[in-house]
Amino acid sequence: HRRLGIGRTLIEALAEVARERGCRGMWVGVEPGNRAALAAYRSAGAVGEGRFAMLGWEFG
């Protein structure tokens, strides 16, 4: 179901809800190699904000 605009439509709907609730912006973390996700976010108006550090813990 890729490249049908479904992801973009969902992201745009989420952004509208965020605006209605007074949010000043939104962000998403995505793996650099996830081309499909990057394309969907960009098509919905997201722009790169540079590099950031992500730290995590694995249990198990």
Contact map, one row per residue, 1 for C-alpha under 8 A:
111101000000000000000000000000000000000000000000000000000000
111111000000000000000000000000000001000000000000000000000000
111111000000000000000000000000000000000000000000000000000000
111111100000000000000000000000000000000000000000000000000000
011111111000000000000000000000000000000100000000000000000000
111111111100000000000000000000000000000000000000000000000000
000111111110000000000000000000000000000100000000000000000000
000011111111000000000000000000000000000110110000000000000000
000011111111100000000000000000000000000000010000000000000000
000001111111110000000000000000000000000000000000000000000000
000000111111111000000000000000000000000010010000000000000000
000000011111111100000000000000000000000000010000000000000000
000000001111111110000000000000000000000000000000000000000000
000000000111111111000000000000000000000000000000000000000000
000000000011111111100000010000000000000000000000000000000000
000000000001111111110000000000000000000000000000000000000000
000000000000111111111000000000000000000000000000000000000000
000000000000011111111111110000000000000000000000000000000000
000000000000001111111111100000000000000000000000000000000000
000000000000000111111110000000000000000000000000000000000000
000000000000000011111110000000000000000000000000000000000000
000000000000000001111111000000000000000000000000000000000000
000000000000000001111111110000000000000000000000000000000000
000000000000000001100111110000000000000000000000000000000000
000000000000000001100011111000000000000000000000000000000000
000000000000001001000011111100000000000000000000000000000000
000000000000000000000000111110000000000000000000000000000000
000000000000000000000000011111000000000000000000000000000000
000000000000000000000000001111100000000000000000000000000000
000000000000000000000000000111110100110000000000000000000000
000000000000000000000000000011111100000000000000000000000000
000000000000000000000000000001111110010000000000000000000000
000000000000000000000000000000111110000000000000000000000000
000000000000000000000000000001111111110000000000000000000000
000000000000000000000000000000011111111000000000000000000000
010000000000000000000000000000000111111100000000000000000000
000000000000000000000000000001000111111110000000000000000000
000000000000000000000000000001010111111111000000000000000000
000000000000000000000000000000000011111111100000000000000000
000010110000000000000000000000000001111111110000000000000000
000000010010000000000000000000000000111111111100000000000000
000000000000000000000000000000000000011111111110000000000000
000000010000000000000000000000000000001111111100000000000000
000000011011000000000000000000000000000111111100000000000000
000000000000000000000000000000000000000011111110000000000000
000000000000000000000000000000000000000011111111000000000000
000000000000000000000000000000000000000001001111100000000000
000000000000000000000000000000000000000000000111110000000000
000000000000000000000000000000000000000000000011111000000000
000000000000000000000000000000000000000000000001111100000000
000000000000000000000000000000000000000000000000111110000000
000000000000000000000000000000000000000000000000011111000000
000000000000000000000000000000000000000000000000001111100000
000000000000000000000000000000000000000000000000000111110000
000000000000000000000000000000000000000000000000000011111000
000000000000000000000000000000000000000000000000000001111100
000000000000000000000000000000000000000000000000000000111110
000000000000000000000000000000000000000000000000000000011111
000000000000000000000000000000000000000000000000000000001111
000000000000000000000000000000000000000000000000000000000111
